[in-house]
Amino acid sequence: MDTGRIQREFLEAQRAFSYIELHPTIDGKVYVKTALQASNQMYILSIKFPDGYPNEMPRVFVDTPAITTAPHRYQNGHICYLHPTMWNPGIHNISFVIARAAKWLNKYEIWKRQGQWPGAEIKH
C-alpha cells in the first residue's frame, strides 16, 4: 500500500468533497471516511485500501445507513462501483472512487424506488 500516494490523493479529494477524513488503522495502514448525499439520504462510506494499492482498486463500504440487500455488491458487502478490470492506477484515484460511489448510491436510490437497477451491467 502506497500511503504517500494515498495522502496526496486525500489532500486533492478534500478540495472536491466537503466531508472526507483520513484515518489510521491499528496495523499501520489508513482508510478514508466520507459522507455523500443521494436523494434525501446521507450516507457514510469507508474506503479501504488493499496492500496492492494503487495497482489494486480500493473497496468501498456503506457504513450508515446499513444496506442489507442491494444489487452490485460483493459478498463481503463492498459495492461494485467499477468493474475490477477497468481500474487504472495511472488515472484513477480517491476522488474518482468517491465520485463513482456517489453514482452507485444514486442508482441504489432509484433501485429502491423502482425495483430495477438503472444503466448497463458487466458480468463478473
C-alpha positions in Angstrom: 0.0 0.0 0.0 1.4 3.3 -1.1 0.4 5.5 1.9 2.3 8.5 0.5 0.2 8.4 -2.6 -3.0 8.0 -0.5 -2.1 11.1 1.5 -1.5 13.1 -1.7 -4.8 11.9 -3.2 -6.6 12.6 0.0 -5.5 16.2 0.0 -6.6 16.5 -3.6 -10.0 15.0 -2.8 -10.5 17.4 0.1 -10.7 20.2 -2.5 -13.6 18.5 -4.3 -15.6 16.9 -1.4 -16.8 18.5 1.8 -16.9 15.6 4.1 -13.8 13.4 3.9 -11.4 12.2 6.6 -8.2 10.1 6.6 -7.9 7.6 9.5 -5.1 5.4 10.6 -5.7 1.7 11.3 -4.3 -0.4 14.2 -2.0 -2.2 11.7 -0.4 1.0 10.4 -2.5 1.4 7.3 -5.0 4.1 6.5 -8.6 4.3 5.3 -10.9 7.2 4.2 -14.3 8.0 5.6 -16.6 10.2 3.5 -20.2 11.4 3.6 -22.3 11.6 0.5 -26.0 12.5 0.0 -28.2 10.7 -2.5 -31.8 11.9 -2.8 -32.7 12.9 0.8 -30.4 10.3 2.4 -27.0 11.0 3.9 -24.6 8.0 3.6 -21.3 7.4 5.4 -18.8 5.4 3.5 -15.4 3.8 4.2 -12.8 3.4 1.5 -10.3 0.7 2.4 -7.1 0.2 0.5 -5.7 -3.2 -0.3 -2.0 -3.9 0.2 -1.6 -3.7 -3.6 -2.9 -0.1 -3.9 -2.6 1.7 -6.3 -2.4 -1.3 -8.6 -5.4 -2.9 -6.9 -8.6 -0.9 -6.6 -9.9 0.2 -3.2 -13.1 -1.3 -1.6 -16.0 0.9 -0.7 -18.3 0.0 2.1 -21.6 1.8 3.1 -21.4 2.1 6.8 -24.5 4.1 7.5 -27.3 3.5 6.9 -26.8 -0.2 6.7 -27.6 -1.7 3.4 -28.7 -5.3 3.8 -29.8 -6.1 0.2 -28.9 -4.4 -3.0 -27.5 -5.5 -6.4 -24.0 -4.7 -7.4 -22.4 -5.6 -4.1 -19.8 -8.2 -3.3 -20.3 -11.0 -0.8 -18.3 -9.2 1.9 -20.5 -6.1 1.4 -18.4 -3.7 -0.6 -20.1 -2.0 -3.5 -19.3 -2.6 -7.2 -18.6 0.9 -8.3 -16.3 -0.2 -11.2 -15.5 -3.4 -12.8 -12.1 -4.5 -11.4 -10.6 -5.0 -14.9 -11.3 -1.3 -15.6 -9.2 0.0 -12.7 -6.3 2.1 -14.0 -3.8 3.3 -11.3 -2.4 5.8 -13.8 -5.7 7.8 -13.9 -7.9 6.6 -11.0 -7.6 8.0 -7.5 -9.6 8.7 -4.3 -11.6 11.5 -6.0 -12.6 9.1 -8.8 -13.6 6.4 -6.3 -15.8 8.8 -4.3 -17.4 10.1 -7.5 -18.2 6.6 -8.6 -19.5 5.7 -5.2 -21.8 8.7 -5.4 -23.1 7.4 -8.7 -23.6 3.9 -7.2 -25.6 5.5 -4.3 -27.9 7.4 -6.8 -28.5 4.2 -8.7 -29.2 2.4 -5.4 -31.9 5.1 -4.6 -33.5 4.6 -8.0 -33.4 0.8 -7.4 -35.1 1.2 -4.0 -38.0 3.2 -5.6 -38.4 1.3 -8.9 -37.0 -2.2 -8.3 -34.7 -2.0 -11.3 -31.0 -1.0 -11.4 -30.5 1.7 -14.0 -27.7 1.5 -16.5 -25.6 -1.1 -18.2 -24.1 -4.1 -16.4 -20.9 -6.0 -16.9 -21.0 -9.6 -15.6 -18.1 -10.6 -13.3 
